[in-house]
Amino acid sequence: QPPASCGCPKLATAGWLRVERGPWSIVVNLGAREQRVPCPAGTVALASDPACPGATRDGALALPPDAVALVDSRRPPR
């Protein structure tokens, strides 16, 4: 399997981080307000905040402040 990739081009200014490994994406909002973080289509398998949506939408995941989610791209959004 290829090494993990990091999709964090502007972490310092954007306030988000995405790490991909196989079908999984770890999506993190480090900001003080909700952000739409670019992410492959998939469903949320685990989230740190109950306000996190259950799936990606239009190529992004809307995360509440200081939240993290684990997205499974093998399970497409409904």
Disulfide bonds with the S-S distance in Angstrom:
none
